[in-house]
Amino acid sequence: MSKIDDAVTQDQQKIGTEIGVSDWITVDQAMIDQFATVTHDEQWIHVDPERAAAETPFGGTIAHGFLSLSLASRFAYECLPVYEGQVMGINYGFNKIRFLAPVKSGSRLRGRFVLRDIKKRSATEIQRETGLSIEIEGSDTPALVAEWLSLSIFE
């Protein structure tokens, strides 16, 4: 059996199970401001704390949904396995993403991963579908949920 076949066989038994929970990361105003600058999305609900406190139900600024989503890669580095013989991992896309709750400035987020599917795409590629929930500390509702596809590339 090849390394790819071994990895697929091993992980097929894990489908439906949690495969990792990351550490918490704080999403503060400085991070939100930097993201706004880089993406050219400087809407006041993200970058104007005084106005956001006065004119929104959030009590202050909130992070961009795409900022929360962009942290998925950082969370994945902590949680998703690198297979023996794997030379790189590639973000392949998403089947579904839903933004469920606003992330207030100063909130802490973490990623929770559940293996949904794994299959051999070719002699050098595994495709993995992972259920991702980005949780907000102290909240029953996650910031977002997604069905994330990734490729593991072998020599």
ABEGO torsion letter per residue (X at the ends): XBAAAAAAAAAAAABGBBAEBBBBBBBBAAAAAAAAAAAGBABAAAABAAAAAAABAAGEBBBBAAAAAAAAAAAAAAABBBBBGBABBBBAEBABBBBABBBBBGBBBBBBBBBABBBBABAABBBBBBBBBBBBBGBABBABBBBBBBBBBBX
